[in-house]
């Protein structure tokens, strides 16, 4: 009898562990957000449905990494368009809403690819969006107005499916 109860207890424990880790295999990345595009129009996570979305988080005052990554993104956009048509919605989300206004995003992204959609918002909106996508970002504390600074952030591309779920993630 003791053996049976011990075996049953172990079986139930394995079942609880399996239930707790059920999400393995499908990353919990992405979610609802509301930001503003480079034209000043409202852009939400709903606007990503129907096409694949290639998403990058960066900032316009980045001296080296972001421009290199956006060049890579421009190449990806062209290759996908060449092979599959216009099935990809390339999105760049700012990690520096204090400096990256819609007008700044528009001028900056013109240097990389005309299809890129730049998104920005309030600090709270950007923080919530970064949290949903598991993006780390940090601005230095006590920055004085007009003072130059760098934003430390994750460097990933997210390829989201047609229904805004994570299809693939790469770290170049």
C-alpha positions in Angstrom: 0.0 0.0 0.0 2.8 2.4 0.9 4.5 1.7 -2.5 1.2 2.6 -4.3 0.9 5.9 -2.5 4.5 6.8 -3.1 4.2 6.0 -6.8 0.9 7.9 -7.1 2.5 10.9 -5.3 5.4 10.9 -7.8 3.1 10.6 -10.7 1.0 13.6 -9.5 4.2 15.6 -9.0 5.4 14.8 -12.5 2.0 15.8 -13.8 2.1 19.2 -11.9 5.6 19.9 -13.3 4.5 19.0 -16.8 1.5 21.4 -16.5 3.6 24.2 -15.1 6.1 24.0 -18.1 3.4 23.5 -20.7 4.6 26.7 -22.5 7.9 25.2 -23.5 8.4 25.2 -27.2 6.3 28.4 -27.9 8.0 31.5 -26.5 5.8 34.0 -24.7 6.9 37.0 -26.7 4.7 39.9 -28.1 1.4 41.3 -27.1 -0.9 44.2 -27.4 0.6 47.7 -27.7 -0.4 51.1 -28.9 2.2 53.5 -30.3 2.5 56.2 -33.0 4.1 55.7 -36.4 6.5 58.1 -38.2 3.5 59.9 -39.8 2.0 60.6 -36.3 -0.8 58.0 -36.8 -1.9 55.6 -34.1 -0.4 52.1 -34.7 -1.4 49.1 -32.6 -0.5 45.4 -32.5 -3.7 44.8 -34.5 -2.1 46.6 -37.4 0.4 43.8 -37.7 -2.2 41.1 -38.5 -2.4 39.8 -42.0 1.3 40.0 -42.8 4.5 38.8 -41.2 6.2 41.5 -39.1 9.9 41.9 -38.8 10.5 43.9 -35.7 13.6 45.6 -34.4 14.0 47.7 -31.3 16.6 50.5 -31.5 17.1 54.3 -31.4 18.0 57.0 -33.9 21.0 58.5 -32.0 22.8 55.1 -32.0 26.3 55.6 -33.5 27.0 52.1 -34.8 25.0 49.0 -33.8 21.5 50.2 -34.8 22.6 51.5 -38.3 24.3 48.1 -39.0 21.2 46.2 -37.9 18.9 48.4 -40.0 21.1 47.8 -43.0 20.7 44.1 -42.4 17.0 44.6 -42.0 16.8 46.5 -45.3 18.6 43.6 -47.1 16.1 41.1 -45.5 13.2 43.3 -46.7 14.5 43.3 -50.3 15.2 39.5 -50.3 11.7 38.7 -49.0 10.0 41.0 -51.5 12.0 39.5 -54.3 11.0 35.9 -53.4 7.6 36.3 -51.9 6.2 39.7 -52.7 5.1 42.3 -50.1 4.3 39.8 -47.3 6.5 41.5 -44.7 5.8 44.5 -42.5 9.2 45.8 -41.3 8.8 47.7 -38.0 11.4 49.6 -36.0 10.3 50.5 -32.4 12.2 53.2 -30.6 13.8 52.5 -27.2 14.4 56.3 -26.8 11.0 58.0 -26.8 12.5 61.2 -25.3 14.4 62.0 -28.5 12.7 59.8 -31.1 9.6 61.7 -32.2 7.6 60.6 -35.2 9.4 63.3 -37.3 12.9 62.1 -36.1 12.0 58.5 -36.8 10.7 59.3 -40.3 13.9 61.2 -41.3 16.1 58.5 -39.8 14.4 55.5 -41.4 14.4 57.2 -44.9 18.2 56.5 -44.9 17.6 52.7 -44.7 14.4 51.5 -46.5 11.2 53.2 -47.6 9.1 50.2 -46.3 10.3 50.6 -42.7 7.6 51.7 -40.2 9.0 53.6 -37.3 7.1 53.5 -34.0 7.5 55.6 -30.9 5.3 56.6 -27.9 5.5 57.8 -24.4 8.1 56.3 -22.0 5.4 54.1 -20.4 4.1 52.8 -23.8 7.6 52.0 -24.9 8.4 50.3 -21.5 5.2 48.2 -21.8 6.0 47.2 -25.4 9.6 46.3 -24.6 8.4 44.2 -21.6 5.9 42.3 -23.9 8.7 41.5 -26.3 11.2 40.7 -23.6 13.4 43.6 -24.8 15.9 45.0 -22.3 16.6 48.8 -22.5 18.1 51.3 -20.2 18.7 55.0 -20.4 21.2 56.7 -18.1 19.7 58.3 -15.0 19.8 62.1 -14.5 20.3 63.1 -18.1 20.1 66.8 -18.6 18.0 68.2 -21.5 20.1 68.4 -24.6 22.8 66.1 -23.2 23.8 63.3 -25.5 23.5 59.7 -24.2 23.4 56.1 -25.4 20.6 53.7 -24.8 21.6 50.2 -23.8 19.2 47.6 -25.3 18.7 44.1 -26.6 19.7 43.5 -30.2 17.2 41.0 -31.7 15.0 40.8 -34.8 11.6 39.3 -34.1 9.7 37.6 -37.0 6.1 37.6 -36.0 3.5 35.5 -37.7 0.4 36.8 -39.5 -1.5 36.7 -36.2 1.2 38.4 -34.2 2.7 35.3 -32.6 6.4 34.7 -32.5 7.5 32.6 -35.5 11.2 32.9 -35.1 13.8 35.0 -33.3 17.4 35.5 -34.3 20.3 37.2 -32.7 22.6 38.3 -35.5 
